[in-house]
Amino acid sequence: MKITEFAFIGYPVTDMNRARAFYEGVLGLTCVTQRQMSCEFEVGPHTLLLGCGPMLKPSSDGPALALEVADFDEAIAHLKQHHVTFLGEPFQSPICRGAFILDPDGNRIGIHKRNA
């Protein structure tokens, strides 16, 4: 078996309207495919799926989607203005600046800006 790419990243949510308000209103993404229990966002060549259902349980222990931003300082200020929960302070690494936040269901999201 050879894996060629990932199909999508899926995050479970408990309230689709609340999740969409966060992902669209705060993060600025646009839902391109909506179904009764799910919503898909295209982020570059990738897809982020939000889904509700009995087999999906939100958790900050699961994977973390990392979103590349154009302006790290502006992104952090924007998130703080919207009272988003941060998991620690923004950090600098040899390859990037980053921070981890939580969505309304406790799913981890990385905010990322590669160094020049």
Jmol script that loads the backbone (N, CA, C; Angstrom):
load data "model"
ATOM      1  N   MET A   1       0.849  -1.177   0.000  1.00  0.00           N
ATOM      2  CA  MET A   1       0.000   0.000   0.000  1.00  0.00           C
ATOM      3  C   MET A   1       0.894   1.240   0.000  1.00  0.00           C
ATOM      4  N   LYS A   2       0.521   2.235  -0.800  1.00  0.00           N
ATOM      5  CA  LYS A   2       1.258   3.487  -0.854  1.00  0.00           C
ATOM      6  C   LYS A   2       0.283   4.635  -0.622  1.00  0.00           C
ATOM      7  N   ILE A   3       0.539   5.425   0.410  1.00  0.00           N
ATOM      8  CA  ILE A   3      -0.274   6.601   0.691  1.00  0.00           C
ATOM      9  C   ILE A   3       0.287   7.750  -0.135  1.00  0.00           C
ATOM     10  N   THR A   4      -0.562   8.428  -0.892  1.00  0.00           N
ATOM     11  CA  THR A   4      -0.086   9.514  -1.748  1.00  0.00           C
ATOM     12  C   THR A   4      -0.333  10.906  -1.159  1.00  0.00           C
ATOM     13  N   GLU A   5      -1.341  11.058  -0.312  1.00  0.00           N
ATOM     14  CA  GLU A   5      -1.648  12.326   0.333  1.00  0.00           C
ATOM     15  C   GLU A   5      -2.740  12.089   1.354  1.00  0.00           C
ATOM     16  N   PHE A   6      -3.062  13.079   2.157  1.00  0.00           N
ATOM     17  CA  PHE A   6      -4.206  12.886   3.046  1.00  0.00           C
ATOM     18  C   PHE A   6      -5.445  13.451   2.370  1.00  0.00           C
ATOM     19  N   ALA A   7      -6.574  12.790   2.601  1.00  0.00           N
ATOM     20  CA  ALA A   7      -7.823  13.189   1.963  1.00  0.00           C
ATOM     21  C   ALA A   7      -8.431  14.405   2.653  1.00  0.00           C
ATOM     22  N   PHE A   8      -8.457  14.392   3.981  1.00  0.00           N
ATOM     23  CA  PHE A   8      -8.996  15.507   4.748  1.00  0.00           C
ATOM     24  C   PHE A   8      -8.600  15.341   6.200  1.00  0.00           C
ATOM     25  N   ILE A   9      -8.738  16.406   6.953  1.00  0.00           N
ATOM     26  CA  ILE A   9      -8.604  16.370   8.403  1.00  0.00           C
ATOM     27  C   ILE A   9     -10.004  16.569   8.938  1.00  0.00           C
ATOM     28  N   GLY A  10     -10.449  15.708   9.847  1.00  0.00           N
ATOM     29  CA  GLY A  10     -11.786  15.802  10.398  1.00  0.00           C
ATOM     30  C   GLY A  10     -11.762  16.137  11.874  1.00  0.00           C
ATOM     31  N   TYR A  11     -12.545  17.120  12.271  1.00  0.00           N
ATOM     32  CA  TYR A  11     -12.693  17.487  13.673  1.00  0.00           C
ATOM     33  C   TYR A  11     -14.138  17.245  14.091  1.00  0.00           C
ATOM     34  N   PRO A  12     -14.340  16.531  15.187  1.00  0.00           N
ATOM     35  CA  PRO A  12     -15.689  16.357  15.703  1.00  0.00           C
ATOM     36  C   PRO A  12     -16.125  17.602  16.476  1.00  0.00           C
ATOM     37  N   VAL A  13     -17.382  17.953  16.322  1.00  0.00           N
ATOM     38  CA  VAL A  13     -17.946  19.098  17.038  1.00  0.00           C
ATOM     39  C   VAL A  13     -19.293  18.692  17.630  1.00  0.00           C
ATOM     40  N   THR A  14     -19.726  19.400  18.663  1.00  0.00           N
ATOM     41  CA  THR A  14     -21.001  19.082  19.307  1.00  0.00           C
ATOM     42  C   THR A  14     -22.140  19.975  18.852  1.00  0.00           C
ATOM     43  N   ASP A  15     -21.817  21.139  18.303  1.00  0.00           N
ATOM     44  CA  ASP A  15     -22.833  22.095  17.874  1.00  0.00           C
ATOM     45  C   ASP A  15     -22.341  22.723  16.566  1.00  0.00           C
ATOM     46  N   MET A  16     -22.919  22.319  15.458  1.00  0.00           N
ATOM     47  CA  MET A  16     -22.438  22.757  14.149  1.00  0.00           C
ATOM     48  C   MET A  16     -22.565  24.273  13.972  1.00  0.00           C
ATOM     49  N   ASN A  17     -23.658  24.862  14.438  1.00  0.00           N
ATOM     50  CA  ASN A  17     -23.821  26.311  14.297  1.00  0.00           C
ATOM     51  C   ASN A  17     -22.739  27.060  15.063  1.00  0.00           C
ATOM     52  N   ARG A  18     -22.459  26.625  16.288  1.00  0.00           N
ATOM     53  CA  ARG A  18     -21.417  27.263  17.095  1.00  0.00           C
ATOM     54  C   ARG A  18     -20.051  27.057  16.446  1.00  0.00           C
ATOM     55  N   ALA A  19     -19.789  25.840  15.944  1.00  0.00           N
ATOM     56  CA  ALA A  19     -18.511  25.546  15.291  1.00  0.00           C
ATOM     57  C   ALA A  19     -18.331  26.408  14.048  1.00  0.00           C
ATOM     58  N   ARG A  20     -19.376  26.503  13.237  1.00  0.00           N
ATOM     59  CA  ARG A  20     -19.277  27.318  12.025  1.00  0.00           C
ATOM     60  C   ARG A  20     -19.071  28.784  12.369  1.00  0.00           C
ATOM     61  N   ALA A  21     -19.713  29.268  13.429  1.00  0.00           N
ATOM     62  CA  ALA A  21     -19.508  30.657  13.845  1.00  0.00           C
ATOM     63  C   ALA A  21     -18.033  30.900  14.165  1.00  0.00           C
ATOM     64  N   PHE A  22     -17.373  29.925  14.787  1.00  0.00           N
ATOM     65  CA  PHE A  22     -15.953  30.059  15.118  1.00  0.00           C
ATOM     66  C   PHE A  22     -15.082  29.939  13.869  1.00  0.00           C
ATOM     67  N   TYR A  23     -15.249  28.866  13.102  1.00  0.00           N
ATOM     68  CA  TYR A  23     -14.380  28.623  11.951  1.00  0.00           C
ATOM     69  C   TYR A  23     -14.595  29.647  10.840  1.00  0.00           C
ATOM     70  N   GLU A  24     -15.824  30.128  10.678  1.00  0.00           N
ATOM     71  CA  GLU A  24     -16.093  31.138   9.661  1.00  0.00           C
ATOM     72  C   GLU A  24     -15.914  32.546  10.216  1.00  0.00           C
ATOM     73  N   GLY A  25     -16.522  32.824  11.362  1.00  0.00           N
ATOM     74  CA  GLY A  25     -16.508  34.173  11.908  1.00  0.00           C
ATOM     75  C   GLY A  25     -15.190  34.600  12.500  1.00  0.00           C
ATOM     76  N   VAL A  26     -14.500  33.693  13.201  1.00  0.00           N
ATOM     77  CA  VAL A  26     -13.232  34.042  13.842  1.00  0.00           C
ATOM     78  C   VAL A  26     -12.045  33.711  12.946  1.00  0.00           C
ATOM     79  N   LEU A  27     -12.011  32.486  12.392  1.00  0.00           N
ATOM     80  CA  LEU A  27     -10.870  32.079  11.572  1.00  0.00           C
ATOM     81  C   LEU A  27     -10.980  32.519  10.112  1.00  0.00           C
ATOM     82  N   GLY A  28     -12.179  32.908   9.671  1.00  0.00           N
ATOM     83  CA  GLY A  28     -12.343  33.438   8.322  1.00  0.00           C
ATOM     84  C   GLY A  28     -12.404  32.395   7.218  1.00  0.00           C
ATOM     85  N   LEU A  29     -12.680  31.129   7.558  1.00  0.00           N
ATOM     86  CA  LEU A  29     -12.808  30.088   6.536  1.00  0.00           C
ATOM     87  C   LEU A  29     -14.214  30.112   5.942  1.00  0.00           C
ATOM     88  N   THR A  30     -14.374  29.499   4.780  1.00  0.00           N
ATOM     89  CA  THR A  30     -15.679  29.444   4.106  1.00  0.00           C
ATOM     90  C   THR A  30     -16.080  27.998   3.899  1.00  0.00           C
ATOM     91  N   CYS A  31     -17.283  27.657   4.342  1.00  0.00           N
ATOM     92  CA  CYS A  31     -17.814  26.302   4.143  1.00  0.00           C
ATOM     93  C   CYS A  31     -18.141  26.137   2.662  1.00  0.00           C
ATOM     94  N   VAL A  32     -17.550  25.111   2.035  1.00  0.00           N
ATOM     95  CA  VAL A  32     -17.797  24.882   0.610  1.00  0.00           C
ATOM     96  C   VAL A  32     -18.751  23.725   0.366  1.00  0.00           C
ATOM     97  N   THR A  33     -18.880  22.824   1.319  1.00  0.00           N
ATOM     98  CA  THR A  33     -19.809  21.703   1.211  1.00  0.00           C
ATOM     99  C   THR A  33     -20.474  21.497   2.554  1.00  0.00           C
ATOM    100  N   GLN A  34     -21.790  21.592   2.577  1.00  0.00           N
ATOM    101  CA  GLN A  34     -22.520  21.427   3.829  1.00  0.00           C
ATOM    102  C   GLN A  34     -23.506  20.277   3.702  1.00  0.00           C
ATOM    103  N   ARG A  35     -23.509  19.434   4.708  1.00  0.00           N
ATOM    104  CA  ARG A  35     -24.487  18.356   4.821  1.00  0.00           C
ATOM    105  C   ARG A  35     -25.163  18.502   6.174  1.00  0.00           C
ATOM    106  N   GLN A  36     -26.112  17.646   6.456  1.00  0.00           N
ATOM    107  CA  GLN A  36     -26.846  17.745   7.714  1.00  0.00           C
ATOM    108  C   GLN A  36     -25.927  17.681   8.926  1.00  0.00           C
ATOM    109  N   MET A  37     -24.951  16.789   8.915  1.00  0.00           N
ATOM    110  CA  MET A  37     -24.099  16.582  10.079  1.00  0.00           C
ATOM    111  C   MET A  37     -22.642  16.983   9.831  1.00  0.00           C
ATOM    112  N   SER A  38     -22.348  17.677   8.731  1.00  0.00           N
ATOM    113  CA  SER A  38     -20.957  18.033   8.471  1.00  0.00           C
ATOM    114  C   SER A  38     -20.848  19.298   7.623  1.00  0.00           C
ATOM    115  N   CYS A  39     -19.650  19.851   7.638  1.00  0.00           N
ATOM    116  CA  CYS A  39     -19.321  21.032   6.854  1.00  0.00           C
ATOM    117  C   CYS A  39     -17.863  20.897   6.451  1.00  0.00           C
ATOM    118  N   GLU A  40     -17.547  21.182   5.180  1.00  0.00           N
ATOM    119  CA  GLU A  40     -16.177  21.079   4.691  1.00  0.00           C
ATOM    120  C   GLU A  40     -15.659  22.454   4.285  1.00  0.00           C
ATOM    121  N   PHE A  41     -14.413  22.716   4.671  1.00  0.00           N
ATOM    122  CA  PHE A  41     -13.714  23.953   4.330  1.00  0.00           C
ATOM    123  C   PHE A  41     -12.500  23.590   3.496  1.00  0.00           C
ATOM    124  N   GLU A  42     -12.296  24.258   2.385  1.00  0.00           N
ATOM    125  CA  GLU A  42     -11.085  24.067   1.598  1.00  0.00           C
ATOM    126  C   GLU A  42     -10.056  25.073   2.090  1.00  0.00           C
ATOM    127  N   VAL A  43      -8.890  24.564   2.473  1.00  0.00           N
ATOM    128  CA  VAL A  43      -7.795  25.391   2.963  1.00  0.00           C
ATOM    129  C   VAL A  43      -6.599  25.059   2.087  1.00  0.00           C
ATOM    130  N   GLY A  44      -6.344  25.914   1.089  1.00  0.00           N
ATOM    131  CA  GLY A  44      -5.315  25.583   0.100  1.00  0.00           C
ATOM    132  C   GLY A  44      -5.734  24.303  -0.606  1.00  0.00           C
ATOM    133  N   PRO A  45      -4.813  23.358  -0.765  1.00  0.00           N
ATOM    134  CA  PRO A  45      -5.153  22.105  -1.446  1.00  0.00           C
ATOM    135  C   PRO A  45      -5.767  21.062  -0.504  1.00  0.00           C
ATOM    136  N   HIS A  46      -6.074  21.454   0.731  1.00  0.00           N
ATOM    137  CA  HIS A  46      -6.534  20.497   1.728  1.00  0.00           C
ATOM    138  C   HIS A  46      -7.976  20.770   2.140  1.00  0.00           C
ATOM    139  N   THR A  47      -8.581  19.801   2.820  1.00  0.00           N
ATOM    140  CA  THR A  47      -9.950  19.939   3.291  1.00  0.00           C
ATOM    141  C   THR A  47     -10.016  19.701   4.786  1.00  0.00           C
ATOM    142  N   LEU A  48     -10.701  20.593   5.479  1.00  0.00           N
ATOM    143  CA  LEU A  48     -11.013  20.441   6.894  1.00  0.00           C
ATOM    144  C   LEU A  48     -12.494  20.118   6.984  1.00  0.00           C
ATOM    145  N   LEU A  49     -12.818  18.995   7.615  1.00  0.00           N
ATOM    146  CA  LEU A  49     -14.203  18.578   7.787  1.00  0.00           C
ATOM    147  C   LEU A  49     -14.584  18.729   9.244  1.00  0.00           C
ATOM    148  N   LEU A  50     -15.719  19.376   9.514  1.00  0.00           N
ATOM    149  CA  LEU A  50     -16.308  19.403  10.847  1.00  0.00           C
ATOM    150  C   LEU A  50     -17.499  18.469  10.813  1.00  0.00           C
ATOM    151  N   GLY A  51     -17.628  17.613  11.819  1.00  0.00           N
ATOM    152  CA  GLY A  51     -18.733  16.673  11.821  1.00  0.00           C
ATOM    153  C   GLY A  51     -19.345  16.476  13.190  1.00  0.00           C
ATOM    154  N   CYS A  52     -20.669  16.291  13.218  1.00  0.00           N
ATOM    155  CA  CYS A  52     -21.411  15.973  14.441  1.00  0.00           C
ATOM    156  C   CYS A  52     -21.905  14.544  14.325  1.00  0.00           C
ATOM    157  N   GLY A  53     -21.941  13.845  15.421  1.00  0.00           N
ATOM    158  CA  GLY A  53     -22.499  12.510  15.389  1.00  0.00           C
ATOM    159  C   GLY A  53     -22.119  11.714  16.612  1.00  0.00           C
ATOM    160  N   PRO A  54     -22.833  10.615  16.842  1.00  0.00           N
ATOM    161  CA  PRO A  54     -22.598   9.822  18.056  1.00  0.00           C
ATOM    162  C   PRO A  54     -21.223   9.155  18.104  1.00  0.00           C
ATOM    163  N   MET A  55     -20.570   8.962  16.968  1.00  0.00           N
ATOM    164  CA  MET A  55     -19.265   8.312  16.965  1.00  0.00           C
ATOM    165  C   MET A  55     -18.120   9.313  17.032  1.00  0.00           C
ATOM    166  N   LEU A  56     -18.421  10.593  17.057  1.00  0.00           N
ATOM    167  CA  LEU A  56     -17.401  11.630  17.069  1.00  0.00           C
ATOM    168  C   LEU A  56     -17.382  12.329  18.426  1.00  0.00           C
ATOM    169  N   LYS A  57     -16.224  12.372  19.069  1.00  0.00           N
ATOM    170  CA  LYS A  57     -16.103  13.003  20.376  1.00  0.00           C
ATOM    171  C   LYS A  57     -14.975  14.031  20.347  1.00  0.00           C
ATOM    172  N   PRO A  58     -15.282  15.326  20.522  1.00  0.00           N
ATOM    173  CA  PRO A  58     -14.230  16.333  20.543  1.00  0.00           C
ATOM    174  C   PRO A  58     -13.257  16.082  21.684  1.00  0.00           C
ATOM    175  N   SER A  59     -11.989  16.413  21.444  1.00  0.00           N
ATOM    176  CA  SER A  59     -10.971  16.235  22.465  1.00  0.00           C
ATOM    177  C   SER A  59      -9.733  17.035  22.107  1.00  0.00           C
ATOM    178  N   SER A  60      -9.137  17.661  23.117  1.00  0.00           N
ATOM    179  CA  SER A  60      -7.867  18.347  22.885  1.00  0.00           C
ATOM    180  C   SER A  60      -6.714  17.353  22.874  1.00  0.00           C
ATOM    181  N   ASP A  61      -7.000  16.066  23.111  1.00  0.00           N
ATOM    182  CA  ASP A  61      -5.967  15.030  23.072  1.00  0.00           C
ATOM    183  C   ASP A  61      -5.747  14.482  21.672  1.00  0.00           C
ATOM    184  N   GLY A  62      -6.604  14.856  20.738  1.00  0.00           N
ATOM    185  CA  GLY A  62      -6.499  14.344  19.376  1.00  0.00           C
ATOM    186  C   GLY A  62      -5.484  15.117  18.562  1.00  0.00           C
ATOM    187  N   PRO A  63      -5.530  14.959  17.246  1.00  0.00           N
ATOM    188  CA  PRO A  63      -4.574  15.665  16.383  1.00  0.00           C
ATOM    189  C   PRO A  63      -4.826  17.164  16.407  1.00  0.00           C
ATOM    190  N   ALA A  64      -3.850  17.916  15.972  1.00  0.00           N
ATOM    191  CA  ALA A  64      -3.987  19.369  15.898  1.00  0.00           C
ATOM    192  C   ALA A  64      -3.761  19.818  14.464  1.00  0.00           C
ATOM    193  N   LEU A  65      -4.717  20.490  13.914  1.00  0.00           N
ATOM    194  CA  LEU A  65      -4.589  21.121  12.613  1.00  0.00           C
ATOM    195  C   LEU A  65      -3.731  22.366  12.794  1.00  0.00           C
ATOM    196  N   ALA A  66      -2.758  22.578  11.938  1.00  0.00           N
ATOM    197  CA  ALA A  66      -1.947  23.795  11.996  1.00  0.00           C
ATOM    198  C   ALA A  66      -2.292  24.669  10.801  1.00  0.00           C
ATOM    199  N   LEU A  67      -2.669  25.895  11.078  1.00  0.00           N
ATOM    200  CA  LEU A  67      -3.044  26.850  10.042  1.00  0.00           C
ATOM    201  C   LEU A  67      -1.899  27.827   9.817  1.00  0.00           C
ATOM    202  N   GLU A  68      -1.388  27.881   8.600  1.00  0.00           N
ATOM    203  CA  GLU A  68      -0.332  28.843   8.245  1.00  0.00           C
ATOM    204  C   GLU A  68      -0.989  30.201   8.061  1.00  0.00           C
ATOM    205  N   VAL A  69      -0.430  31.237   8.701  1.00  0.00           N
ATOM    206  CA  VAL A  69      -0.996  32.583   8.601  1.00  0.00           C
ATOM    207  C   VAL A  69      -0.008  33.505   7.904  1.00  0.00           C
ATOM    208  N   ALA A  70      -0.533  34.541   7.279  1.00  0.00           N
ATOM    209  CA  ALA A  70       0.309  35.496   6.572  1.00  0.00           C
ATOM    210  C   ALA A  70       1.054  36.402   7.549  1.00  0.00           C
ATOM    211  N   ASP A  71       0.377  36.837   8.617  1.00  0.00           N
ATOM    212  CA  ASP A  71       0.958  37.753   9.592  1.00  0.00           C
ATOM    213  C   ASP A  71       0.685  37.189  10.985  1.00  0.00           C
ATOM    214  N   PHE A  72       1.723  36.642  11.605  1.00  0.00           N
ATOM    215  CA  PHE A  72       1.556  35.956  12.884  1.00  0.00           C
ATOM    216  C   PHE A  72       1.055  36.903  13.975  1.00  0.00           C
ATOM    217  N   ASP A  73       1.673  38.072  14.114  1.00  0.00           N
ATOM    218  CA  ASP A  73       1.277  39.003  15.170  1.00  0.00           C
ATOM    219  C   ASP A  73      -0.172  39.451  15.002  1.00  0.00           C
ATOM    220  N   GLU A  74      -0.576  39.725  13.759  1.00  0.00           N
ATOM    221  CA  GLU A  74      -1.966  40.123  13.498  1.00  0.00           C
ATOM    222  C   GLU A  74      -2.918  38.988  13.851  1.00  0.00           C
ATOM    223  N   ALA A  75      -2.553  37.759  13.514  1.00  0.00           N
ATOM    224  CA  ALA A  75      -3.408  36.600  13.811  1.00  0.00           C
ATOM    225  C   ALA A  75      -3.582  36.425  15.318  1.00  0.00           C
ATOM    226  N   ILE A  76      -2.496  36.547  16.073  1.00  0.00           N
ATOM    227  CA  ILE A  76      -2.562  36.391  17.530  1.00  0.00           C
ATOM    228  C   ILE A  76      -3.432  37.497  18.133  1.00  0.00           C
ATOM    229  N   ALA A  77      -3.249  38.737  17.684  1.00  0.00           N
ATOM    230  CA  ALA A  77      -4.071  39.846  18.182  1.00  0.00           C
ATOM    231  C   ALA A  77      -5.548  39.611  17.871  1.00  0.00           C
ATOM    232  N   HIS A  78      -5.844  39.150  16.658  1.00  0.00           N
ATOM    233  CA  HIS A  78      -7.220  38.874  16.249  1.00  0.00           C
ATOM    234  C   HIS A  78      -7.855  37.808  17.145  1.00  0.00           C
ATOM    235  N   LEU A  79      -7.122  36.730  17.404  1.00  0.00           N
ATOM    236  CA  LEU A  79      -7.644  35.645  18.240  1.00  0.00           C
ATOM    237  C   LEU A  79      -7.871  36.116  19.673  1.00  0.00           C
ATOM    238  N   LYS A  80      -6.955  36.904  20.201  1.00  0.00           N
ATOM    239  CA  LYS A  80      -7.122  37.436  21.558  1.00  0.00           C
ATOM    240  C   LYS A  80      -8.320  38.375  21.622  1.00  0.00           C
ATOM    241  N   GLN A  81      -8.519  39.164  20.575  1.00  0.00           N
ATOM    242  CA  GLN A  81      -9.667  40.076  20.521  1.00  0.00           C
ATOM    243  C   GLN A  81     -10.977  39.288  20.583  1.00  0.00           C
ATOM    244  N   HIS A  82     -10.973  38.064  20.034  1.00  0.00           N
ATOM    245  CA  HIS A  82     -12.159  37.214  20.053  1.00  0.00           C
ATOM    246  C   HIS A  82     -12.194  36.287  21.266  1.00  0.00           C
ATOM    247  N   HIS A  83     -11.311  36.524  22.237  1.00  0.00           N
ATOM    248  CA  HIS A  83     -11.278  35.772  23.501  1.00  0.00           C
ATOM    249  C   HIS A  83     -11.115  34.269  23.292  1.00  0.00           C
ATOM    250  N   VAL A  84     -10.306  33.896  22.294  1.00  0.00           N
ATOM    251  CA  VAL A  84     -10.023  32.496  22.017  1.00  0.00           C
ATOM    252  C   VAL A  84      -9.075  31.972  23.102  1.00  0.00           C
ATOM    253  N   THR A  85      -9.287  30.738  23.534  1.00  0.00           N
ATOM    254  CA  THR A  85      -8.448  30.120  24.554  1.00  0.00           C
ATOM    255  C   THR A  85      -7.118  29.673  23.958  1.00  0.00           C
ATOM    256  N   PHE A  86      -6.016  30.134  24.557  1.00  0.00           N
ATOM    257  CA  PHE A  86      -4.668  29.745  24.142  1.00  0.00           C
ATOM    258  C   PHE A  86      -4.151  28.667  25.087  1.00  0.00           C
ATOM    259  N   LEU A  87      -3.431  27.706  24.533  1.00  0.00           N
ATOM    260  CA  LEU A  87      -2.760  26.685  25.332  1.00  0.00           C
ATOM    261  C   LEU A  87      -1.314  27.131  25.531  1.00  0.00           C
ATOM    262  N   GLY A  88      -1.097  28.060  26.413  1.00  0.00           N
ATOM    263  CA  GLY A  88       0.226  28.623  26.620  1.00  0.00           C
ATOM    264  C   GLY A  88       0.445  29.840  25.750  1.00  0.00           C
ATOM    265  N   GLU A  89       1.624  30.389  25.873  1.00  0.00           N
ATOM    266  CA  GLU A  89       1.982  31.591  25.132  1.00  0.00           C
ATOM    267  C   GLU A  89       2.477  31.240  23.721  1.00  0.00           C
ATOM    268  N   PRO A  90       2.345  32.162  22.775  1.00  0.00           N
ATOM    269  CA  PRO A  90       2.960  31.953  21.461  1.00  0.00           C
ATOM    270  C   PRO A  90       4.459  31.702  21.638  1.00  0.00           C
ATOM    271  N   PHE A  91       5.035  30.923  20.728  1.00  0.00           N
ATOM    272  CA  PHE A  91       6.433  30.525  20.875  1.00  0.00           C
ATOM    273  C   PHE A  91       7.193  30.710  19.569  1.00  0.00           C
ATOM    274  N   GLN A  92       8.508  30.752  19.692  1.00  0.00           N
ATOM    275  CA  GLN A  92       9.430  30.832  18.557  1.00  0.00           C
ATOM    276  C   GLN A  92      10.237  29.542  18.538  1.00  0.00           C
ATOM    277  N   SER A  93      10.355  28.931  17.371  1.00  0.00           N
ATOM    278  CA  SER A  93      11.204  27.751  17.209  1.00  0.00           C
ATOM    279  C   SER A  93      12.212  28.050  16.105  1.00  0.00           C
ATOM    280  N   PRO A  94      13.168  27.164  15.874  1.00  0.00           N
ATOM    281  CA  PRO A  94      14.114  27.412  14.786  1.00  0.00           C
ATOM    282  C   PRO A  94      13.472  27.494  13.401  1.00  0.00           C
ATOM    283  N   ILE A  95      12.276  26.922  13.235  1.00  0.00           N
ATOM    284  CA  ILE A  95      11.648  26.926  11.910  1.00  0.00           C
ATOM    285  C   ILE A  95      10.374  27.758  11.809  1.00  0.00           C
ATOM    286  N   CYS A  96       9.808  28.170  12.956  1.00  0.00           N
ATOM    287  CA  CYS A  96       8.532  28.884  12.870  1.00  0.00           C
ATOM    288  C   CYS A  96       8.238  29.664  14.141  1.00  0.00           C
ATOM    289  N   ARG A  97       7.168  30.464  14.034  1.00  0.00           N
ATOM    290  CA  ARG A  97       6.500  31.032  15.207  1.00  0.00           C
ATOM    291  C   ARG A  97       5.181  30.296  15.298  1.00  0.00           C
ATOM    292  N   GLY A  98       4.752  29.991  16.506  1.00  0.00           N
ATOM    293  CA  GLY A  98       3.529  29.222  16.635  1.00  0.00           C
ATOM    294  C   GLY A  98       2.791  29.483  17.927  1.00  0.00           C
ATOM    295  N   ALA A  99       1.564  28.998  17.954  1.00  0.00           N
ATOM    296  CA  ALA A  99       0.717  29.046  19.140  1.00  0.00           C
ATOM    297  C   ALA A  99      -0.340  27.974  18.961  1.00  0.00           C
ATOM    298  N   PHE A 100      -0.841  27.475  20.076  1.00  0.00           N
ATOM    299  CA  PHE A 100      -1.942  26.532  20.024  1.00  0.00           C
ATOM    300  C   PHE A 100      -3.147  27.139  20.725  1.00  0.00           C
ATOM    301  N   ILE A 101      -4.307  26.982  20.077  1.00  0.00           N
ATOM    302  CA  ILE A 101      -5.570  27.488  20.603  1.00  0.00           C
ATOM    303  C   ILE A 101      -6.561  26.332  20.664  1.00  0.00           C
ATOM    304  N   LEU A 102      -7.708  26.592  21.294  1.00  0.00           N
ATOM    305  CA  LEU A 102      -8.795  25.618  21.331  1.00  0.00           C
ATOM    306  C   LEU A 102     -10.005  26.184  20.616  1.00  0.00           C
ATOM    307  N   ASP A 103     -10.689  25.326  19.858  1.00  0.00           N
ATOM    308  CA  ASP A 103     -11.971  25.741  19.287  1.00  0.00           C
ATOM    309  C   ASP A 103     -13.035  25.601  20.376  1.00  0.00           C
ATOM    310  N   PRO A 104     -14.289  25.968  20.128  1.00  0.00           N
ATOM    311  CA  PRO A 104     -15.309  25.906  21.176  1.00  0.00           C
ATOM    312  C   PRO A 104     -15.557  24.504  21.742  1.00  0.00           C
ATOM    313  N   ASP A 105     -15.168  23.442  21.021  1.00  0.00           N
ATOM    314  CA  ASP A 105     -15.348  22.085  21.522  1.00  0.00           C
ATOM    315  C   ASP A 105     -14.088  21.516  22.163  1.00  0.00           C
ATOM    316  N   GLY A 106     -13.030  22.304  22.264  1.00  0.00           N
ATOM    317  CA  GLY A 106     -11.798  21.829  22.886  1.00  0.00           C
ATOM    318  C   GLY A 106     -10.826  21.168  21.933  1.00  0.00           C
ATOM    319  N   ASN A 107     -11.085  21.212  20.623  1.00  0.00           N
ATOM    320  CA  ASN A 107     -10.135  20.685  19.639  1.00  0.00           C
ATOM    321  C   ASN A 107      -8.963  21.644  19.517  1.00  0.00           C
ATOM    322  N   ARG A 108      -7.747  21.101  19.437  1.00  0.00           N
ATOM    323  CA  ARG A 108      -6.536  21.904  19.299  1.00  0.00           C
ATOM    324  C   ARG A 108      -6.351  22.386  17.870  1.00  0.00           C
ATOM    325  N   ILE A 109      -5.914  23.644  17.734  1.00  0.00           N
ATOM    326  CA  ILE A 109      -5.572  24.217  16.434  1.00  0.00           C
ATOM    327  C   ILE A 109      -4.242  24.942  16.601  1.00  0.00           C
ATOM    328  N   GLY A 110      -3.311  24.675  15.705  1.00  0.00           N
ATOM    329  CA  GLY A 110      -2.050  25.386  15.707  1.00  0.00           C
ATOM    330  C   GLY A 110      -2.124  26.599  14.796  1.00  0.00           C
ATOM    331  N   ILE A 111      -1.571  27.711  15.258  1.00  0.00           N
ATOM    332  CA  ILE A 111      -1.416  28.915  14.444  1.00  0.00           C
ATOM    333  C   ILE A 111       0.074  28.970  14.124  1.00  0.00           C
ATOM    334  N   HIS A 112       0.431  29.044  12.855  1.00  0.00           N
ATOM    335  CA  HIS A 112       1.797  28.783  12.428  1.00  0.00           C
ATOM    336  C   HIS A 112       2.260  29.801  11.397  1.00  0.00           C
ATOM    337  N   LYS A 113       3.509  30.241  11.523  1.00  0.00           N
ATOM    338  CA  LYS A 113       4.126  31.103  10.515  1.00  0.00           C
ATOM    339  C   LYS A 113       5.564  30.653  10.358  1.00  0.00           C
ATOM    340  N   ARG A 114       5.879  30.115   9.177  1.00  0.00           N
ATOM    341  CA  ARG A 114       7.250  29.675   8.898  1.00  0.00           C
ATOM    342  C   ARG A 114       8.201  30.860   8.922  1.00  0.00           C
ATOM    343  N   ASN A 115       9.409  30.633   9.424  1.00  0.00           N
ATOM    344  CA  ASN A 115      10.451  31.660   9.367  1.00  0.00           C
ATOM    345  C   ASN A 115      10.873  31.873   7.919  1.00  0.00           C
ATOM    346  N   ALA A 116      11.344  33.064   7.623  1.00  0.00           N
ATOM    347  CA  ALA A 116      11.803  33.372   6.267  1.00  0.00           C
ATOM    348  C   ALA A 116      12.994  32.523   5.884  1.00  0.00           C
TER     349      ALA A 116
END
end "model"
wireframe off; spacefill off
backbone 0.3
color backbone group
